[in-house]
Amino acid sequence: MNERPVEYVLIDNIKYEIVMEKTLNDKTYLYLTNVNDDKDMLIRKYTHDNKEILKPLDNDKEFEEAMKLID
């Protein structure tokens, strides 16, 4: 079994673990879980132009697209 290093991001002073990354076109989606509350999960994205800025998803359609990537 291959183990990957655990990576974290800080959003609104809350530490989230990066559970998974999936890429579609020019966007990469990060699937995140709060390290202190496993019921607190987020999906954020970044573009390949700017990996430093995580953005929320634009709308429900984009959320559905991001969810299909993990099926």
mmCIF file of the N, C-alpha and C atoms, coordinates in Angstrom:
data_MODEL
# 
_entry.id   MODEL 
# 
loop_
_atom_site.group_PDB 
_atom_site.id 
_atom_site.type_symbol 
_atom_site.label_atom_id 
_atom_site.label_alt_id 
_atom_site.label_comp_id 
_atom_site.label_asym_id 
_atom_site.label_entity_id 
_atom_site.label_seq_id 
_atom_site.pdbx_PDB_ins_code 
_atom_site.Cartn_x 
_atom_site.Cartn_y 
_atom_site.Cartn_z 
_atom_site.occupancy 
_atom_site.B_iso_or_equiv 
_atom_site.pdbx_formal_charge 
_atom_site.auth_seq_id 
_atom_site.auth_comp_id 
_atom_site.auth_asym_id 
_atom_site.auth_atom_id 
_atom_site.pdbx_PDB_model_num 
ATOM 1   N N  . MET A 1 1  ? 0.845   -1.178 0.000   1.00 0.00 ? 1  MET A N  1 
ATOM 2   C CA . MET A 1 1  ? 0.000   0.000  0.000   1.00 0.00 ? 1  MET A CA 1 
ATOM 3   C C  . MET A 1 1  ? 0.892   1.244  0.000   1.00 0.00 ? 1  MET A C  1 
ATOM 4   N N  . ASN A 1 2  ? 0.620   2.136  -0.920  1.00 0.00 ? 2  ASN A N  1 
ATOM 5   C CA . ASN A 1 2  ? 1.389   3.378  -1.006  1.00 0.00 ? 2  ASN A CA 1 
ATOM 6   C C  . ASN A 1 2  ? 0.794   4.426  -0.090  1.00 0.00 ? 2  ASN A C  1 
ATOM 7   N N  . GLU A 1 3  ? 1.624   4.987  0.740   1.00 0.00 ? 3  GLU A N  1 
ATOM 8   C CA . GLU A 1 3  ? 1.174   6.069  1.606   1.00 0.00 ? 3  GLU A CA 1 
ATOM 9   C C  . GLU A 1 3  ? 1.603   7.384  0.996   1.00 0.00 ? 3  GLU A C  1 
ATOM 10  N N  . ARG A 1 4  ? 0.736   8.356  1.070   1.00 0.00 ? 4  ARG A N  1 
ATOM 11  C CA . ARG A 1 4  ? 1.071   9.678  0.557   1.00 0.00 ? 4  ARG A CA 1 
ATOM 12  C C  . ARG A 1 4  ? 1.259   10.614 1.736   1.00 0.00 ? 4  ARG A C  1 
ATOM 13  N N  . PRO A 1 5  ? 2.074   11.631 1.558   1.00 0.00 ? 5  PRO A N  1 
ATOM 14  C CA . PRO A 1 5  ? 2.224   12.600 2.645   1.00 0.00 ? 5  PRO A CA 1 
ATOM 15  C C  . PRO A 1 5  ? 0.912   13.351 2.864   1.00 0.00 ? 5  PRO A C  1 
ATOM 16  N N  . VAL A 1 6  ? 0.623   13.649 4.100   1.00 0.00 ? 6  VAL A N  1 
ATOM 17  C CA . VAL A 1 6  ? -0.598  14.387 4.420   1.00 0.00 ? 6  VAL A CA 1 
ATOM 18  C C  . VAL A 1 6  ? -0.334  15.869 4.183   1.00 0.00 ? 6  VAL A C  1 
ATOM 19  N N  . GLU A 1 7  ? -1.252  16.493 3.453   1.00 0.00 ? 7  GLU A N  1 
ATOM 20  C CA . GLU A 1 7  ? -1.131  17.925 3.180   1.00 0.00 ? 7  GLU A CA 1 
ATOM 21  C C  . GLU A 1 7  ? -2.328  18.644 3.780   1.00 0.00 ? 7  GLU A C  1 
ATOM 22  N N  . TYR A 1 8  ? -2.090  19.894 4.185   1.00 0.00 ? 8  TYR A N  1 
ATOM 23  C CA . TYR A 1 8  ? -3.125  20.692 4.824   1.00 0.00 ? 8  TYR A CA 1 
ATOM 24  C C  . TYR A 1 8  ? -3.217  22.060 4.171   1.00 0.00 ? 8  TYR A C  1 
ATOM 25  N N  . VAL A 1 9  ? -4.411  22.651 4.291   1.00 0.00 ? 9  VAL A N  1 
ATOM 26  C CA . VAL A 1 9  ? -4.606  24.049 3.921   1.00 0.00 ? 9  VAL A CA 1 
ATOM 27  C C  . VAL A 1 9  ? -5.350  24.719 5.063   1.00 0.00 ? 9  VAL A C  1 
ATOM 28  N N  . LEU A 1 10 ? -5.169  26.007 5.186   1.00 0.00 ? 10 LEU A N  1 
ATOM 29  C CA . LEU A 1 10 ? -5.847  26.790 6.214   1.00 0.00 ? 10 LEU A CA 1 
ATOM 30  C C  . LEU A 1 10 ? -6.867  27.686 5.530   1.00 0.00 ? 10 LEU A C  1 
ATOM 31  N N  . ILE A 1 11 ? -8.139  27.520 5.886   1.00 0.00 ? 11 ILE A N  1 
ATOM 32  C CA . ILE A 1 11 ? -9.221  28.331 5.328   1.00 0.00 ? 11 ILE A CA 1 
ATOM 33  C C  . ILE A 1 11 ? -9.999  28.916 6.496   1.00 0.00 ? 11 ILE A C  1 
ATOM 34  N N  . ASP A 1 12 ? -10.075 30.229 6.562   1.00 0.00 ? 12 ASP A N  1 
ATOM 35  C CA . ASP A 1 12 ? -10.759 30.919 7.665   1.00 0.00 ? 12 ASP A CA 1 
ATOM 36  C C  . ASP A 1 12 ? -10.257 30.431 9.025   1.00 0.00 ? 12 ASP A C  1 
ATOM 37  N N  . ASN A 1 13 ? -8.945  30.274 9.133   1.00 0.00 ? 13 ASN A N  1 
ATOM 38  C CA . ASN A 1 13 ? -8.287  29.819 10.361  1.00 0.00 ? 13 ASN A CA 1 
ATOM 39  C C  . ASN A 1 13 ? -8.693  28.416 10.793  1.00 0.00 ? 13 ASN A C  1 
ATOM 40  N N  . ILE A 1 14 ? -9.184  27.617 9.858   1.00 0.00 ? 14 ILE A N  1 
ATOM 41  C CA . ILE A 1 14 ? -9.525  26.222 10.129  1.00 0.00 ? 14 ILE A CA 1 
ATOM 42  C C  . ILE A 1 14 ? -8.600  25.353 9.285   1.00 0.00 ? 14 ILE A C  1 
ATOM 43  N N  . LYS A 1 15 ? -8.024  24.359 9.921   1.00 0.00 ? 15 LYS A N  1 
ATOM 44  C CA . LYS A 1 15 ? -7.083  23.470 9.239   1.00 0.00 ? 15 LYS A CA 1 
ATOM 45  C C  . LYS A 1 15 ? -7.845  22.320 8.576   1.00 0.00 ? 15 LYS A C  1 
ATOM 46  N N  . TYR A 1 16 ? -7.670  22.204 7.261   1.00 0.00 ? 16 TYR A N  1 
ATOM 47  C CA . TYR A 1 16 ? -8.304  21.147 6.481   1.00 0.00 ? 16 TYR A CA 1 
ATOM 48  C C  . TYR A 1 16 ? -7.239  20.233 5.884   1.00 0.00 ? 16 TYR A C  1 
ATOM 49  N N  . GLU A 1 17 ? -7.506  18.952 5.936   1.00 0.00 ? 17 GLU A N  1 
ATOM 50  C CA . GLU A 1 17 ? -6.638  17.992 5.267   1.00 0.00 ? 17 GLU A CA 1 
ATOM 51  C C  . GLU A 1 17 ? -7.089  17.844 3.818   1.00 0.00 ? 17 GLU A C  1 
ATOM 52  N N  . ILE A 1 18 ? -6.137  17.795 2.913   1.00 0.00 ? 18 ILE A N  1 
ATOM 53  C CA . ILE A 1 18 ? -6.455  17.527 1.513   1.00 0.00 ? 18 ILE A CA 1 
ATOM 54  C C  . ILE A 1 18 ? -6.610  16.016 1.371   1.00 0.00 ? 18 ILE A C  1 
ATOM 55  N N  . VAL A 1 19 ? -7.836  15.593 1.138   1.00 0.00 ? 19 VAL A N  1 
ATOM 56  C CA . VAL A 1 19 ? -8.143  14.170 1.043   1.00 0.00 ? 19 VAL A CA 1 
ATOM 57  C C  . VAL A 1 19 ? -7.856  13.646 -0.362  1.00 0.00 ? 19 VAL A C  1 
ATOM 58  N N  . MET A 1 20 ? -8.158  14.493 -1.362  1.00 0.00 ? 20 MET A N  1 
ATOM 59  C CA . MET A 1 20 ? -8.027  14.061 -2.744  1.00 0.00 ? 20 MET A CA 1 
ATOM 60  C C  . MET A 1 20 ? -7.911  15.283 -3.638  1.00 0.00 ? 20 MET A C  1 
ATOM 61  N N  . GLU A 1 21 ? -7.270  15.104 -4.783  1.00 0.00 ? 21 GLU A N  1 
ATOM 62  C CA . GLU A 1 21 ? -7.210  16.135 -5.820  1.00 0.00 ? 21 GLU A CA 1 
ATOM 63  C C  . GLU A 1 21 ? -7.619  15.497 -7.139  1.00 0.00 ? 21 GLU A C  1 
ATOM 64  N N  . LYS A 1 22 ? -8.472  16.188 -7.885  1.00 0.00 ? 22 LYS A N  1 
ATOM 65  C CA . LYS A 1 22 ? -8.896  15.722 -9.208  1.00 0.00 ? 22 LYS A CA 1 
ATOM 66  C C  . LYS A 1 22 ? -8.834  16.900 -10.163 1.00 0.00 ? 22 LYS A C  1 
ATOM 67  N N  . THR A 1 23 ? -8.361  16.645 -11.371 1.00 0.00 ? 23 THR A N  1 
ATOM 68  C CA . THR A 1 23 ? -8.220  17.705 -12.366 1.00 0.00 ? 23 THR A CA 1 
ATOM 69  C C  . THR A 1 23 ? -9.203  17.497 -13.502 1.00 0.00 ? 23 THR A C  1 
ATOM 70  N N  . LEU A 1 24 ? -9.814  18.603 -13.926 1.00 0.00 ? 24 LEU A N  1 
ATOM 71  C CA . LEU A 1 24 ? -10.705 18.621 -15.082 1.00 0.00 ? 24 LEU A CA 1 
ATOM 72  C C  . LEU A 1 24 ? -10.408 19.892 -15.855 1.00 0.00 ? 24 LEU A C  1 
ATOM 73  N N  . ASN A 1 25 ? -9.988  19.722 -17.093 1.00 0.00 ? 25 ASN A N  1 
ATOM 74  C CA . ASN A 1 25 ? -9.597  20.848 -17.946 1.00 0.00 ? 25 ASN A CA 1 
ATOM 75  C C  . ASN A 1 25 ? -8.493  21.647 -17.265 1.00 0.00 ? 25 ASN A C  1 
ATOM 76  N N  . ASP A 1 26 ? -8.709  22.930 -17.023 1.00 0.00 ? 26 ASP A N  1 
ATOM 77  C CA . ASP A 1 26 ? -7.646  23.757 -16.430 1.00 0.00 ? 26 ASP A CA 1 
ATOM 78  C C  . ASP A 1 26 ? -7.827  23.979 -14.935 1.00 0.00 ? 26 ASP A C  1 
ATOM 79  N N  . LYS A 1 27 ? -8.743  23.222 -14.306 1.00 0.00 ? 27 LYS A N  1 
ATOM 80  C CA . LYS A 1 27 ? -9.005  23.393 -12.874 1.00 0.00 ? 27 LYS A CA 1 
ATOM 81  C C  . LYS A 1 27 ? -8.656  22.120 -12.123 1.00 0.00 ? 27 LYS A C  1 
ATOM 82  N N  . THR A 1 28 ? -8.154  22.309 -10.922 1.00 0.00 ? 28 THR A N  1 
ATOM 83  C CA . THR A 1 28 ? -7.937  21.189 -10.017 1.00 0.00 ? 28 THR A CA 1 
ATOM 84  C C  . THR A 1 28 ? -8.826  21.397 -8.806  1.00 0.00 ? 28 THR A C  1 
ATOM 85  N N  . TYR A 1 29 ? -9.577  20.362 -8.472  1.00 0.00 ? 29 TYR A N  1 
ATOM 86  C CA . TYR A 1 29 ? -10.486 20.399 -7.332  1.00 0.00 ? 29 TYR A CA 1 
ATOM 87  C C  . TYR A 1 29 ? -9.818  19.715 -6.143  1.00 0.00 ? 29 TYR A C  1 
ATOM 88  N N  . LEU A 1 30 ? -9.893  20.369 -4.999  1.00 0.00 ? 30 LEU A N  1 
ATOM 89  C CA . LEU A 1 30 ? -9.373  19.812 -3.756  1.00 0.00 ? 30 LEU A CA 1 
ATOM 90  C C  . LEU A 1 30 ? -10.553 19.396 -2.890  1.00 0.00 ? 30 LEU A C  1 
ATOM 91  N N  . TYR A 1 31 ? -10.536 18.175 -2.437  1.00 0.00 ? 31 TYR A N  1 
ATOM 92  C CA . TYR A 1 31 ? -11.570 17.648 -1.553  1.00 0.00 ? 31 TYR A CA 1 
ATOM 93  C C  . TYR A 1 31 ? -10.970 17.669 -0.155  1.00 0.00 ? 31 TYR A C  1 
ATOM 94  N N  . LEU A 1 32 ? -11.594 18.426 0.731   1.00 0.00 ? 32 LEU A N  1 
ATOM 95  C CA . LEU A 1 32 ? -11.004 18.751 2.030   1.00 0.00 ? 32 LEU A CA 1 
ATOM 96  C C  . LEU A 1 32 ? -11.886 18.287 3.175   1.00 0.00 ? 32 LEU A C  1 
ATOM 97  N N  . THR A 1 33 ? -11.258 17.961 4.290   1.00 0.00 ? 33 THR A N  1 
ATOM 98  C CA . THR A 1 33 ? -11.990 17.666 5.510   1.00 0.00 ? 33 THR A CA 1 
ATOM 99  C C  . THR A 1 33 ? -11.315 18.375 6.686   1.00 0.00 ? 33 THR A C  1 
ATOM 100 N N  . ASN A 1 34 ? -12.133 18.925 7.554   1.00 0.00 ? 34 ASN A N  1 
ATOM 101 C CA . ASN A 1 34 ? -11.659 19.621 8.750   1.00 0.00 ? 34 ASN A CA 1 
ATOM 102 C C  . ASN A 1 34 ? -10.995 18.599 9.673   1.00 0.00 ? 34 ASN A C  1 
ATOM 103 N N  . VAL A 1 35 ? -9.786  18.886 10.115  1.00 0.00 ? 35 VAL A N  1 
ATOM 104 C CA . VAL A 1 35 ? -9.068  17.926 10.961  1.00 0.00 ? 35 VAL A CA 1 
ATOM 105 C C  . VAL A 1 35 ? -9.706  17.770 12.338  1.00 0.00 ? 35 VAL A C  1 
ATOM 106 N N  . ASN A 1 36 ? -10.528 18.731 12.750  1.00 0.00 ? 36 ASN A N  1 
ATOM 107 C CA . ASN A 1 36 ? -11.174 18.664 14.064  1.00 0.00 ? 36 ASN A CA 1 
ATOM 108 C C  . ASN A 1 36 ? -12.655 18.329 14.006  1.00 0.00 ? 36 ASN A C  1 
ATOM 109 N N  . ASP A 1 37 ? -13.207 18.200 12.805  1.00 0.00 ? 37 ASP A N  1 
ATOM 110 C CA . ASP A 1 37 ? -14.637 17.917 12.657  1.00 0.00 ? 37 ASP A CA 1 
ATOM 111 C C  . ASP A 1 37 ? -14.848 17.190 11.334  1.00 0.00 ? 37 ASP A C  1 
ATOM 112 N N  . ASP A 1 38 ? -14.947 15.871 11.391  1.00 0.00 ? 38 ASP A N  1 
ATOM 113 C CA . ASP A 1 38 ? -15.043 15.092 10.157  1.00 0.00 ? 38 ASP A CA 1 
ATOM 114 C C  . ASP A 1 38 ? -16.359 15.283 9.402   1.00 0.00 ? 38 ASP A C  1 
ATOM 115 N N  . LYS A 1 39 ? -17.294 16.024 9.975   1.00 0.00 ? 39 LYS A N  1 
ATOM 116 C CA . LYS A 1 39 ? -18.541 16.345 9.270   1.00 0.00 ? 39 LYS A CA 1 
ATOM 117 C C  . LYS A 1 39 ? -18.422 17.636 8.465   1.00 0.00 ? 39 LYS A C  1 
ATOM 118 N N  . ASP A 1 40 ? -17.314 18.345 8.637   1.00 0.00 ? 40 ASP A N  1 
ATOM 119 C CA . ASP A 1 40 ? -17.055 19.602 7.932   1.00 0.00 ? 40 ASP A CA 1 
ATOM 120 C C  . ASP A 1 40 ? -16.155 19.302 6.737   1.00 0.00 ? 40 ASP A C  1 
ATOM 121 N N  . MET A 1 41 ? -16.773 19.255 5.551   1.00 0.00 ? 41 MET A N  1 
ATOM 122 C CA . MET A 1 41 ? -16.036 18.948 4.328   1.00 0.00 ? 41 MET A CA 1 
ATOM 123 C C  . MET A 1 41 ? -16.258 20.054 3.308   1.00 0.00 ? 41 MET A C  1 
ATOM 124 N N  . LEU A 1 42 ? -15.238 20.305 2.507   1.00 0.00 ? 42 LEU A N  1 
ATOM 125 C CA . LEU A 1 42 ? -15.309 21.347 1.483   1.00 0.00 ? 42 LEU A CA 1 
ATOM 126 C C  . LEU A 1 42 ? -14.732 20.834 0.178   1.00 0.00 ? 42 LEU A C  1 
ATOM 127 N N  . ILE A 1 43 ? -15.160 21.463 -0.899  1.00 0.00 ? 43 ILE A N  1 
ATOM 128 C CA . ILE A 1 43 ? -14.482 21.311 -2.181  1.00 0.00 ? 43 ILE A CA 1 
ATOM 129 C C  . ILE A 1 43 ? -14.066 22.712 -2.592  1.00 0.00 ? 43 ILE A C  1 
ATOM 130 N N  . ARG A 1 44 ? -12.798 22.864 -2.900  1.00 0.00 ? 44 ARG A N  1 
ATOM 131 C CA . ARG A 1 44 ? -12.268 24.132 -3.399  1.00 0.00 ? 44 ARG A CA 1 
ATOM 132 C C  . ARG A 1 44 ? -11.531 23.844 -4.693  1.00 0.00 ? 44 ARG A C  1 
ATOM 133 N N  . LYS A 1 45 ? -11.234 24.898 -5.434  1.00 0.00 ? 45 LYS A N  1 
ATOM 134 C CA . LYS A 1 45 ? -10.557 24.710 -6.715  1.00 0.00 ? 45 LYS A CA 1 
ATOM 135 C C  . LYS A 1 45 ? -9.452  25.740 -6.876  1.00 0.00 ? 45 LYS A C  1 
ATOM 136 N N  . TYR A 1 46 ? -8.547  25.410 -7.756  1.00 0.00 ? 46 TYR A N  1 
ATOM 137 C CA . TYR A 1 46 ? -7.566  26.390 -8.219  1.00 0.00 ? 46 TYR A CA 1 
ATOM 138 C C  . TYR A 1 46 ? -7.357  26.157 -9.701  1.00 0.00 ? 46 TYR A C  1 
ATOM 139 N N  . THR A 1 47 ? -6.930  27.205 -10.370 1.00 0.00 ? 47 THR A N  1 
ATOM 140 C CA . THR A 1 47 ? -6.609  27.075 -11.784 1.00 0.00 ? 47 THR A CA 1 
ATOM 141 C C  . THR A 1 47 ? -5.112  26.867 -11.915 1.00 0.00 ? 47 THR A C  1 
ATOM 142 N N  . HIS A 1 48 ? -4.726  26.370 -13.032 1.00 0.00 ? 48 HIS A N  1 
ATOM 143 C CA . HIS A 1 48 ? -3.311  26.090 -13.247 1.00 0.00 ? 48 HIS A CA 1 
ATOM 144 C C  . HIS A 1 48 ? -2.512  27.373 -13.419 1.00 0.00 ? 48 HIS A C  1 
ATOM 145 N N  . ASP A 1 49 ? -3.208  28.488 -13.663 1.00 0.00 ? 49 ASP A N  1 
ATOM 146 C CA . ASP A 1 49 ? -2.545  29.791 -13.729 1.00 0.00 ? 49 ASP A CA 1 
ATOM 147 C C  . ASP A 1 49 ? -2.125  30.275 -12.347 1.00 0.00 ? 49 ASP A C  1 
ATOM 148 N N  . ASN A 1 50 ? -2.920  29.915 -11.323 1.00 0.00 ? 50 ASN A N  1 
ATOM 149 C CA . ASN A 1 50 ? -2.652  30.421 -9.977  1.00 0.00 ? 50 ASN A CA 1 
ATOM 150 C C  . ASN A 1 50 ? -2.995  29.356 -8.939  1.00 0.00 ? 50 ASN A C  1 
ATOM 151 N N  . LYS A 1 51 ? -2.012  28.565 -8.572  1.00 0.00 ? 51 LYS A N  1 
ATOM 152 C CA . LYS A 1 51 ? -2.224  27.483 -7.616  1.00 0.00 ? 51 LYS A CA 1 
ATOM 153 C C  . LYS A 1 51 ? -2.275  27.972 -6.174  1.00 0.00 ? 51 LYS A C  1 
ATOM 154 N N  . GLU A 1 52 ? -1.938  29.223 -5.958  1.00 0.00 ? 52 GLU A N  1 
ATOM 155 C CA . GLU A 1 52 ? -1.884  29.764 -4.600  1.00 0.00 ? 52 GLU A CA 1 
ATOM 156 C C  . GLU A 1 52 ? -3.249  30.192 -4.073  1.00 0.00 ? 52 GLU A C  1 
ATOM 157 N N  . ILE A 1 53 ? -4.198  30.424 -4.964  1.00 0.00 ? 53 ILE A N  1 
ATOM 158 C CA . ILE A 1 53 ? -5.507  30.925 -4.539  1.00 0.00 ? 53 ILE A CA 1 
ATOM 159 C C  . ILE A 1 53 ? -6.556  29.830 -4.692  1.00 0.00 ? 53 ILE A C  1 
ATOM 160 N N  . LEU A 1 54 ? -7.107  29.399 -3.555  1.00 0.00 ? 54 LEU A N  1 
ATOM 161 C CA . LEU A 1 54 ? -8.204  28.435 -3.571  1.00 0.00 ? 54 LEU A CA 1 
ATOM 162 C C  . LEU A 1 54 ? -9.514  29.192 -3.626  1.00 0.00 ? 54 LEU A C  1 
ATOM 163 N N  . LYS A 1 55 ? -10.380 28.782 -4.528  1.00 0.00 ? 55 LYS A N  1 
ATOM 164 C CA . LYS A 1 55 ? -11.661 29.461 -4.700  1.00 0.00 ? 55 LYS A CA 1 
ATOM 165 C C  . LYS A 1 55 ? -12.804 28.493 -4.442  1.00 0.00 ? 55 LYS A C  1 
ATOM 166 N N  . PRO A 1 56 ? -13.937 29.015 -3.967  1.00 0.00 ? 56 PRO A N  1 
ATOM 167 C CA . PRO A 1 56 ? -15.121 28.162 -3.852  1.00 0.00 ? 56 PRO A CA 1 
ATOM 168 C C  . PRO A 1 56 ? -15.653 27.847 -5.246  1.00 0.00 ? 56 PRO A C  1 
ATOM 169 N N  . LEU A 1 57 ? -16.480 26.833 -5.320  1.00 0.00 ? 57 LEU A N  1 
ATOM 170 C CA . LEU A 1 57 ? -17.090 26.485 -6.601  1.00 0.00 ? 57 LEU A CA 1 
ATOM 171 C C  . LEU A 1 57 ? -18.097 27.552 -6.991  1.00 0.00 ? 57 LEU A C  1 
ATOM 172 N N  . ASP A 1 58 ? -18.290 27.720 -8.294  1.00 0.00 ? 58 ASP A N  1 
ATOM 173 C CA . ASP A 1 58 ? -19.133 28.807 -8.799  1.00 0.00 ? 58 ASP A CA 1 
ATOM 174 C C  . ASP A 1 58 ? -20.624 28.594 -8.571  1.00 0.00 ? 58 ASP A C  1 
ATOM 175 N N  . ASN A 1 59 ? -21.082 27.344 -8.691  1.00 0.00 ? 59 ASN A N  1 
ATOM 176 C CA . ASN A 1 59 ? -22.524 27.098 -8.624  1.00 0.00 ? 59 ASN A CA 1 
ATOM 177 C C  . ASN A 1 59 ? -22.786 25.600 -8.423  1.00 0.00 ? 59 ASN A C  1 
ATOM 178 N N  . ASP A 1 60 ? -24.066 25.247 -8.376  1.00 0.00 ? 60 ASP A N  1 
ATOM 179 C CA . ASP A 1 60 ? -24.448 23.846 -8.169  1.00 0.00 ? 60 ASP A CA 1 
ATOM 180 C C  . ASP A 1 60 ? -23.983 22.952 -9.314  1.00 0.00 ? 60 ASP A C  1 
ATOM 181 N N  . LYS A 1 61 ? -23.990 23.481 -10.527 1.00 0.00 ? 61 LYS A N  1 
ATOM 182 C CA . LYS A 1 61 ? -23.548 22.691 -11.680 1.00 0.00 ? 61 LYS A CA 1 
ATOM 183 C C  . LYS A 1 61 ? -22.072 22.301 -11.530 1.00 0.00 ? 61 LYS A C  1 
ATOM 184 N N  . GLU A 1 62 ? -21.254 23.253 -11.107 1.00 0.00 ? 62 GLU A N  1 
ATOM 185 C CA . GLU A 1 62 ? -19.839 22.942 -10.909 1.00 0.00 ? 62 GLU A CA 1 
ATOM 186 C C  . GLU A 1 62 ? -19.656 21.951 -9.759  1.00 0.00 ? 62 GLU A C  1 
ATOM 187 N N  . PHE A 1 63 ? -20.474 22.068 -8.721  1.00 0.00 ? 63 PHE A N  1 
ATOM 188 C CA . PHE A 1 63 ? -20.427 21.108 -7.618  1.00 0.00 ? 63 PHE A CA 1 
ATOM 189 C C  . PHE A 1 63 ? -20.718 19.701 -8.137  1.00 0.00 ? 63 PHE A C  1 
ATOM 190 N N  . GLU A 1 64 ? -21.753 19.574 -8.970  1.00 0.00 ? 64 GLU A N  1 
ATOM 191 C CA . GLU A 1 64 ? -22.109 18.267 -9.534  1.00 0.00 ? 64 GLU A CA 1 
ATOM 192 C C  . GLU A 1 64 ? -20.963 17.708 -10.381 1.00 0.00 ? 64 GLU A C  1 
ATOM 193 N N  . GLU A 1 65 ? -20.312 18.569 -11.158 1.00 0.00 ? 65 GLU A N  1 
ATOM 194 C CA . GLU A 1 65 ? -19.172 18.134 -11.972 1.00 0.00 ? 65 GLU A CA 1 
ATOM 195 C C  . GLU A 1 65 ? -18.032 17.638 -11.088 1.00 0.00 ? 65 GLU A C  1 
ATOM 196 N N  . ALA A 1 66 ? -17.761 18.363 -10.018 1.00 0.00 ? 66 ALA A N  1 
ATOM 197 C CA . ALA A 1 66 ? -16.696 17.960 -9.096  1.00 0.00 ? 66 ALA A CA 1 
ATOM 198 C C  . ALA A 1 66 ? -17.034 16.631 -8.415  1.00 0.00 ? 66 ALA A C  1 
ATOM 199 N N  . MET A 1 67 ? -18.295 16.432 -8.089  1.00 0.00 ? 67 MET A N  1 
ATOM 200 C CA . MET A 1 67 ? -18.707 15.180 -7.458  1.00 0.00 ? 67 MET A CA 1 
ATOM 201 C C  . MET A 1 67 ? -18.598 14.005 -8.425  1.00 0.00 ? 67 MET A C  1 
ATOM 202 N N  . LYS A 1 68 ? -18.881 14.222 -9.690  1.00 0.00 ? 68 LYS A N  1 
ATOM 203 C CA . LYS A 1 68 ? -18.771 13.149 -10.689 1.00 0.00 ? 68 LYS A CA 1 
ATOM 204 C C  . LYS A 1 68 ? -17.336 12.665 -10.838 1.00 0.00 ? 68 LYS A C  1 
ATOM 205 N N  . LEU A 1 69 ? -16.383 13.527 -10.558 1.00 0.00 ? 69 LEU A N  1 
ATOM 206 C CA . LEU A 1 69 ? -14.978 13.141 -10.682 1.00 0.00 ? 69 LEU A CA 1 
ATOM 207 C C  . LEU A 1 69 ? -14.573 12.070 -9.675  1.00 0.00 ? 69 LEU A C  1 
ATOM 208 N N  . ILE A 1 70 ? -15.315 11.958 -8.581  1.00 0.00 ? 70 ILE A N  1 
ATOM 209 C CA . ILE A 1 70 ? -14.949 10.968 -7.561  1.00 0.00 ? 70 ILE A CA 1 
ATOM 210 C C  . ILE A 1 70 ? -15.792 9.703  -7.642  1.00 0.00 ? 70 ILE A C  1 
ATOM 211 N N  . ASP A 1 71 ? -16.688 9.635  -8.590  1.00 0.00 ? 71 ASP A N  1 
ATOM 212 C CA . ASP A 1 71 ? -17.490 8.410  -8.779  1.00 0.00 ? 71 ASP A CA 1 
ATOM 213 C C  . ASP A 1 71 ? -16.668 7.292  -9.355  1.00 0.00 ? 71 ASP A C  1 
# 
